[in-house]
Amino acid sequence: MNTDLLNLLQQRRSIYALGKDVTQSKQAIVDLVEDVIQATPTSFNS
């Protein structure tokens, strides 16, 4: 792989501010994260 491309990929960042004003309950967030984890494919589709 081209080392310039590899360096660009390693330096890539998504920076954004997360606020403290959350409108969902903690349980709703936990449920959403669990659903996303279950629906996200893995490298071995396990």
Legacy VTK file of the C-alpha trace (Angstrom):
# vtk DataFile Version 3.0
C-alpha trace
ASCII
DATASET POLYDATA
POINTS 46 float
0.000 0.000 0.000
1.211 3.491 -0.736
2.802 4.919 2.424
1.290 8.381 1.778
-2.193 6.893 1.735
-1.458 4.840 4.827
-0.237 7.959 6.672
-3.383 9.859 5.691
-5.584 7.032 6.946
-3.714 6.899 10.256
-4.075 10.658 10.792
-7.794 10.788 9.975
-9.879 12.140 12.824
-13.527 13.029 13.314
-13.611 15.687 15.995
-16.900 16.963 17.310
-18.195 18.248 20.612
-20.641 16.179 22.614
-22.952 18.157 24.822
-24.176 17.263 28.278
-27.824 17.952 27.408
-29.076 14.482 26.499
-32.801 14.127 25.884
-32.913 10.297 25.930
-32.856 8.216 29.069
-29.758 6.210 29.910
-31.668 2.986 29.285
-32.738 4.177 25.818
-29.097 4.876 24.952
-28.003 1.476 26.255
-30.746 -0.233 24.229
-29.713 1.652 21.085
-26.038 0.761 21.503
-26.882 -2.901 22.094
-29.039 -2.967 18.947
-26.278 -1.349 16.890
-23.701 -3.835 18.184
-25.965 -6.733 17.240
-26.648 -5.335 13.742
-23.045 -4.404 12.901
-21.236 -7.065 10.881
-17.882 -8.341 12.054
-14.945 -9.461 9.967
-16.050 -13.079 10.411
-19.811 -12.374 10.408
-20.066 -13.803 13.898
LINES 1 47
46 0 1 2 3 4 5 6 7 8 9 10 11 12 13 14 15 16 17 18 19 20 21 22 23 24 25 26 27 28 29 30 31 32 33 34 35 36 37 38 39 40 41 42 43 44 45
